[in-house]
C-alpha cells in the first residue's frame, strides 16, 4: 500500500484575477511590518497598482543632548500582481515603467508577483530598471517562490482556502498512519513472542474479514474468506507475510532446475483446527500430505526443498489484533479490511527453499523455463 509523497503544480491560472491579488496580499501580510496594505486594484483597472502598502520604519536620531530619539516613518511599497503564465523581459520593463511613472512620489519598495517562471534575463531587467529609477528595495515572486511560500506551515490555511490542499492535514494523517503501523507492529511482536523482527516466525494465526455475516459458519464445510495461516516474516516494509501455498519440491541448486508436487498444498495448518470444516477434512489433508511426502522422500536429501508463495498483509488493513480468539476458533486472530474479498496486497513472493533448516539456501522467483518433470 503506497502513498503519494508529491503534489502537482498549483494552478494559479484557475484563480480569478482579483482572487489572485487577494492571495498575494494575504501572503504579504507578514512580509514587512506594514502600517496598512490596501487592495487598490479592486477599485480600478488591472493596469493600475494592485496593492499599495505602507511600511512602518523606526529611525534613530541623536539630539543635541546626545539622547537617542526614535521617529516612526513610513515607506511606500507598490505590490503589482500579474496573473499571467509568461512575462517577457520587454513586458516587465513596460510594467515597471508604467507603475513608477504614475506615482507622484518615488516608492521605497516594489514587488512583482506572477505565477510564471521568470528567466534570468527577465530578472536582470527587473533589477536594472528599478535600480535606474532609484527604488531602494525590490523583490520578484515567480511561480516557484509563490509555491515555496504556500507550502510553509504558516500559510497552510491559504493553501487550503485557494487550492483545497492542506499539507498540515496530510502530515497529521501521515503521522497518524505511521503511529498506527508502529502500534500494530508492536502488538504483533508481543503476541508472536518475538525478540527480533528478523526472526523466522512460523506461528499460526487466523485471518478473517472485519465484516462477515457468516462467520464462524462455513457453508457446506467449505473454506470461505477466513482460515489459519502460518506467518513467515515481517516483510516487505509495514507488512506481515503469511504462507499461502507450500509444496514439496525438487531443486537442483546449481542449475536452478526445479519441480514441485503441485496437487498437494501443505500450507494449511493442521493445528489449530478451523471450526466448521467437514469432519474428514483434516484426515484427507494428512493422507494427501503423507503420500506426497513419500514421493518427495525418494529424492536425494540435497535436492529436497519446498516451493513457497508468500502473501503480505499491510498493517494499514489490520483493524484489530485479537489475541484471545473466540469459542469457535482460538486466537490469535487478525481482523483485516478485505478488498475484493482478499486480505492481501496485490503481490505474491515466490521462492524455493532448502529442506535444511540450518541453511539459508533459497532461489527467489524460480523461472518457469527451469521447471522440469521430476514428479510424474
C-alpha positions as CSV (number, residue, x, y, z in Angstrom):
1,X,0.0,0.0,0.0
2,X,1.7,3.1,-1.2
3,X,1.1,6.8,-0.7
4,X,2.0,9.7,-2.9
5,X,4.6,12.0,-1.5
6,X,4.4,14.7,-4.1
7,X,2.0,17.4,-5.0
8,X,1.2,18.6,-8.5
9,X,2.0,22.2,-9.5
10,X,-0.6,24.7,-8.2
11,X,-3.0,26.0,-10.8
12,X,-2.8,29.8,-10.2
13,X,-4.3,30.3,-13.6
14,X,-7.6,28.9,-12.3
15,X,-8.0,31.8,-9.9
16,X,-9.9,34.9,-10.8
17,X,-7.6,38.0,-11.2
18,X,-8.9,39.6,-8.1
19,X,-8.6,36.3,-6.2
20,X,-5.0,36.1,-7.2
21,X,-4.5,39.6,-5.9
22,X,-6.2,38.6,-2.6
23,X,-3.8,35.7,-2.3
24,X,-0.7,37.8,-2.9
25,X,-1.9,40.4,-0.4
26,X,-2.5,37.8,2.3
27,X,0.9,36.2,1.6
28,X,2.5,39.7,2.0
29,X,0.8,40.4,5.4
30,X,3.8,39.4,7.5
31,X,6.5,40.1,4.8
32,X,7.1,43.5,6.4
33,X,5.8,45.4,9.4
34,X,3.0,47.1,7.5
35,X,1.0,50.0,8.8
36,X,-1.5,49.3,6.0
37,X,-1.9,47.2,3.0
38,X,-4.7,48.0,0.6
39,X,-6.2,46.2,-2.4
40,X,-6.3,49.2,-4.7
41,X,-6.5,47.1,-7.8
42,X,-10.1,46.3,-6.9
43,X,-11.0,49.9,-7.3
44,X,-9.6,50.5,-10.8
45,X,-8.4,48.7,-13.9
46,X,-5.9,45.9,-13.9
47,X,-3.3,48.3,-15.4
48,X,-3.1,50.3,-12.2
49,X,-1.5,49.5,-8.9
50,X,-2.9,46.3,-7.4
51,X,-1.7,46.7,-3.8
52,X,-0.4,49.7,-2.1
53,X,1.4,49.1,1.2
54,X,2.8,51.4,3.9
55,X,5.7,50.1,5.9
56,X,6.4,51.3,9.4
57,X,10.0,52.3,9.8
58,X,11.6,53.5,13.1
59,X,14.6,55.7,12.6
60,X,17.2,56.6,15.3
61,X,18.4,60.2,15.6
62,X,20.7,61.8,18.2
63,X,19.6,65.0,19.7
64,X,21.9,67.9,20.7
65,X,21.8,66.5,24.2
66,X,23.3,63.2,22.9
67,X,20.0,61.4,23.5
68,X,18.5,58.9,21.1
69,X,15.3,60.0,19.6
70,X,13.1,57.4,17.8
71,X,10.9,58.5,15.0
72,X,8.3,56.4,13.2
73,X,8.4,57.0,9.5
74,X,6.6,55.5,6.6
75,X,7.8,53.8,3.5
76,X,5.5,53.3,0.5
77,X,5.5,50.0,-1.4
78,X,3.9,49.0,-4.7
79,X,2.9,45.4,-5.0
80,X,2.0,44.5,-8.5
81,X,0.2,41.2,-9.4
82,X,0.1,39.8,-12.9
83,X,-1.9,36.5,-13.2
84,X,0.0,35.6,-16.4
85,X,1.8,32.4,-17.2
86,X,4.5,34.2,-19.2
87,X,6.2,37.6,-18.8
88,X,8.9,38.6,-21.3
89,X,11.7,41.0,-20.3
90,X,10.1,43.6,-22.5
91,X,6.8,43.2,-20.8
92,X,8.4,43.5,-17.4
93,X,10.2,46.7,-18.4
94,X,6.8,48.1,-19.6
95,X,5.1,47.1,-16.3
96,X,7.7,48.8,-14.1
97,X,7.9,51.9,-16.2
98,X,4.2,52.3,-16.2
99,X,3.9,51.8,-12.4
100,X,6.7,54.1,-11.4
101,X,5.9,56.9,-13.8
102,X,2.3,57.1,-12.5
103,X,3.5,57.9,-8.9
104,X,3.8,61.5,-7.6
105,X,6.5,60.2,-5.2
106,X,9.0,57.5,-5.9
107,X,8.0,54.4,-3.9
108,X,10.5,53.0,-1.4
109,X,9.9,49.4,-2.4
110,X,8.4,47.4,-5.3
111,X,7.2,43.8,-5.5
112,X,6.2,41.9,-8.7
113,X,4.3,38.7,-8.3
114,X,3.2,36.4,-11.1
115,X,2.6,32.6,-11.5
116,X,5.3,32.2,-14.1
117,X,8.9,31.1,-14.3
118,X,11.0,34.2,-14.8
119,X,14.1,33.8,-16.9
120,X,17.4,35.1,-15.8
121,X,17.2,37.9,-18.4
122,X,13.7,38.9,-17.0
123,X,15.1,39.0,-13.5
124,X,18.1,41.1,-14.7
125,X,15.8,43.6,-16.4
126,X,13.7,43.8,-13.3
127,X,16.7,44.7,-11.1
128,X,18.2,47.0,-13.7
129,X,15.1,49.1,-14.3
130,X,14.3,49.5,-10.6
131,X,17.9,50.5,-9.8
132,X,17.7,53.1,-12.6
133,X,14.5,54.5,-11.1
134,X,16.2,54.6,-7.6
135,X,13.9,52.2,-5.8
136,X,15.5,51.0,-2.6
137,X,14.1,47.5,-2.2
138,X,12.5,45.2,-4.7
139,X,11.5,41.6,-4.9
140,X,10.2,39.3,-7.6
141,X,8.0,36.3,-6.8
142,X,7.6,33.8,-9.6
143,X,5.7,30.5,-9.5
144,X,8.4,28.7,-7.6
145,X,8.7,31.4,-4.9
146,X,4.9,31.6,-4.5
147,X,4.6,27.8,-4.2
148,X,7.5,27.8,-1.6
149,X,5.6,30.3,0.5
150,X,2.3,28.4,0.3
151,X,3.9,25.2,1.3
152,X,5.2,26.8,4.5
153,X,3.1,25.6,7.6
154,X,2.1,29.2,8.5
155,X,0.4,29.6,5.1
156,X,-1.3,26.2,5.1
157,X,-4.7,27.9,5.6
158,X,-4.2,29.9,2.4
159,X,-3.2,26.8,0.5
160,X,-6.4,25.2,1.6
161,X,-8.6,28.2,1.1
162,X,-7.4,28.9,-2.5
163,X,-6.4,25.4,-3.8
164,X,-8.2,23.0,-1.4
165,X,-5.0,21.4,-0.3
166,X,-3.8,21.1,3.3
167,X,-0.2,19.8,3.8
168,X,-0.6,20.1,7.6
169,X,-3.7,17.9,7.4
170,X,-1.7,15.5,5.2
171,X,1.1,15.5,7.7
172,X,-1.3,14.8,10.6
173,X,-2.8,12.0,8.6
174,X,0.6,10.6,7.8
175,X,1.7,10.9,11.4
176,X,-1.4,9.1,12.5
177,X,-0.8,6.3,9.9
178,X,2.8,5.9,11.0
179,X,1.8,5.7,14.6
180,X,-0.9,3.2,13.8
181,X,1.5,1.0,11.9
182,X,4.0,1.1,14.8
183,X,1.3,0.1,17.2
184,X,0.2,-2.8,15.0
185,X,3.8,-4.0,14.7
186,X,4.4,-3.8,18.5
187,X,1.2,-5.8,19.1
188,X,2.1,-8.5,16.6
189,X,5.7,-8.8,18.0
190,X,4.2,-9.1,21.5
191,X,1.6,-11.6,20.5
192,X,4.1,-13.7,18.5
193,X,6.6,-13.6,21.3
194,X,9.5,-12.3,19.2
195,X,12.7,-10.7,20.3
196,X,13.7,-9.7,16.8
197,X,11.6,-8.9,13.8
198,X,14.3,-10.6,11.7
199,X,13.4,-13.9,13.3
200,X,11.6,-16.6,11.3
201,X,8.1,-16.6,12.9
202,X,6.5,-19.9,12.0
203,X,3.3,-19.4,14.1
204,X,-0.3,-19.9,13.1
205,X,-2.8,-17.0,13.1
206,X,-6.4,-16.7,11.9
207,X,-7.0,-14.0,9.3
208,X,-10.7,-13.0,8.9
209,X,-12.6,-10.1,7.4
210,X,-13.9,-7.3,9.5
211,X,-17.4,-7.7,8.1
212,X,-18.9,-11.2,7.6
213,X,-22.5,-12.3,8.4
214,X,-21.4,-16.0,8.0
215,X,-18.5,-16.2,10.5
216,X,-17.8,-18.7,12.0
217,X,-20.1,-20.9,10.0
218,X,-18.6,-22.4,6.8
219,X,-21.1,-23.1,4.1
220,X,-21.2,-26.8,3.2
221,X,-18.0,-27.3,5.2
222,X,-16.0,-25.3,2.6
223,X,-13.3,-22.7,3.3
224,X,-14.5,-19.2,3.0
225,X,-12.7,-15.9,3.5
226,X,-11.1,-16.9,6.8
227,X,-8.6,-19.6,7.7
228,X,-5.4,-20.1,9.7
229,X,-2.1,-19.2,8.0
230,X,1.5,-19.8,9.1
231,X,3.2,-16.4,9.5
232,X,6.5,-16.2,7.8
233,X,8.1,-12.8,8.3
234,X,7.7,-9.0,8.8
235,X,8.2,-8.3,5.1
236,X,8.0,-6.2,3.0
237,X,8.1,-2.9,4.9
238,X,4.9,-2.3,7.0
239,X,3.6,-5.8,6.2
240,X,3.4,-9.2,7.7
241,X,3.7,-12.1,5.2
242,X,2.0,-15.5,5.5
243,X,2.5,-18.7,3.7
244,X,-0.4,-19.1,1.2
245,X,1.0,-22.0,-0.7
246,X,3.7,-24.6,0.2
247,X,4.6,-27.7,-1.9
248,X,7.2,-30.4,-1.7
249,X,9.8,-29.6,-4.3
250,X,12.8,-30.9,-6.1
251,X,15.6,-28.4,-6.6
252,X,19.0,-28.5,-8.3
253,X,20.7,-25.6,-6.6
254,X,23.5,-25.4,-9.2
255,X,21.4,-25.4,-12.4
256,X,18.3,-23.9,-10.6
257,X,16.1,-26.6,-12.2
258,X,13.1,-27.4,-10.1
259,X,9.7,-29.1,-9.9
260,X,7.0,-29.5,-7.3
261,X,4.2,-31.8,-6.3
262,X,1.5,-29.4,-7.4
263,X,-1.6,-31.4,-6.4
264,X,-0.6,-31.2,-2.7
265,X,-0.6,-27.9,-0.9
266,X,0.9,-28.4,2.6
267,X,0.4,-24.7,3.7
268,X,-2.8,-25.3,5.6
269,X,-2.0,-25.7,9.3
270,X,-3.2,-28.9,11.0
271,X,-3.5,-27.0,14.3
272,X,-5.4,-25.1,15.5
273,X,-8.3,-26.7,13.8
274,X,-10.7,-24.4,11.9
275,X,-14.3,-24.6,13.1
276,X,-16.9,-25.8,10.7
277,X,-14.8,-27.9,8.3
278,X,-16.1,-31.2,7.1
279,X,-15.4,-34.0,9.7
280,X,-12.9,-35.8,7.5
281,X,-11.2,-32.6,6.1
282,X,-8.0,-32.9,8.2
283,X,-7.8,-36.7,7.7
284,X,-7.9,-36.2,3.9
285,X,-5.4,-33.4,4.2
286,X,-3.0,-35.5,6.2
287,X,-3.4,-38.6,4.0
288,X,-2.7,-36.5,0.9
289,X,0.3,-34.9,2.5
290,X,1.8,-38.2,3.6
291,X,1.5,-39.6,0.1
292,X,3.2,-36.6,-1.4
293,X,6.0,-36.8,1.2
294,X,6.6,-40.4,0.3
295,X,7.3,-39.3,-3.3
296,X,9.4,-36.4,-2.1
297,X,11.5,-38.7,0.2
298,X,12.7,-40.7,-2.8
299,X,14.8,-37.6,-3.7
300,X,18.4,-37.1,-2.6
301,X,18.5,-35.1,0.6
302,X,20.5,-32.3,-1.2
303,X,17.7,-31.9,-3.7
304,X,14.8,-31.8,-1.3
305,X,13.1,-28.4,-1.0
306,X,9.9,-26.5,-0.8
307,X,8.1,-24.3,-3.2
308,X,6.6,-21.4,-1.2
309,X,4.3,-18.5,-2.0
310,X,4.1,-15.6,0.5
311,X,1.3,-13.0,0.5
312,X,1.7,-9.8,2.5
313,X,-1.0,-8.2,4.7
314,X,-0.4,-4.5,5.1
315,X,-0.5,-3.0,8.6
316,X,-2.9,-0.3,7.4
317,X,-5.5,-3.0,6.7
318,X,-5.2,-4.7,10.1
319,X,-8.1,-3.3,12.1
320,X,-7.7,-5.4,15.2
321,X,-5.4,-8.0,16.7
322,X,-7.4,-10.3,18.8
323,X,-5.0,-12.4,20.9
324,X,-7.9,-14.3,22.6
325,X,-9.9,-15.6,19.8
326,X,-13.4,-17.0,20.4
327,X,-15.2,-20.2,21.4
328,X,-15.1,-21.4,17.8
329,X,-11.5,-20.6,16.7
330,X,-8.7,-20.0,19.2
331,X,-6.5,-16.9,18.9
332,X,-4.7,-15.1,17.8
333,X,-6.9,-13.5,15.1
334,X,-6.1,-10.6,13.0
335,X,-9.2,-8.7,11.7
336,X,-8.5,-7.3,8.3
337,X,-10.1,-4.9,5.9
338,X,-10.7,-7.1,2.9
339,X,-10.5,-5.6,-0.6
340,X,-12.1,-7.7,-3.4
341,X,-12.6,-10.5,-1.0
342,X,-8.9,-10.7,-0.2
343,X,-6.9,-9.6,2.9
344,X,-3.6,-9.5,0.9
345,X,-1.8,-6.9,-1.1
346,X,-1.6,-7.4,-4.9
347,X,1.8,-9.0,-4.7
348,X,3.0,-12.6,-4.4
349,X,6.5,-13.6,-3.4
350,X,7.6,-16.9,-4.8
351,X,10.8,-18.8,-3.8
352,X,12.3,-22.2,-3.4
353,X,13.7,-23.1,0.0
354,X,16.1,-25.8,1.1
355,X,14.9,-28.7,3.3
356,X,17.7,-28.0,5.7
357,X,16.6,-25.6,8.4
358,X,20.2,-24.5,9.3
359,X,20.9,-23.2,5.8
360,X,19.7,-20.0,4.1
361,X,19.7,-21.6,0.7
362,X,16.9,-20.3,-1.5
363,X,16.0,-19.2,-5.0
364,X,13.8,-16.2,-5.5
365,X,11.2,-16.1,-8.3
366,X,12.1,-19.5,-9.8
367,X,11.8,-19.4,-13.5
368,X,9.2,-21.5,-15.2
369,X,11.6,-22.3,-18.0
370,X,13.7,-24.1,-15.4
371,X,10.9,-26.3,-14.3
372,X,11.4,-29.9,-15.3
373,X,9.1,-33.0,-14.9
374,X,10.6,-34.7,-11.9
375,X,7.4,-35.7,-10.3
376,X,5.2,-37.7,-12.7
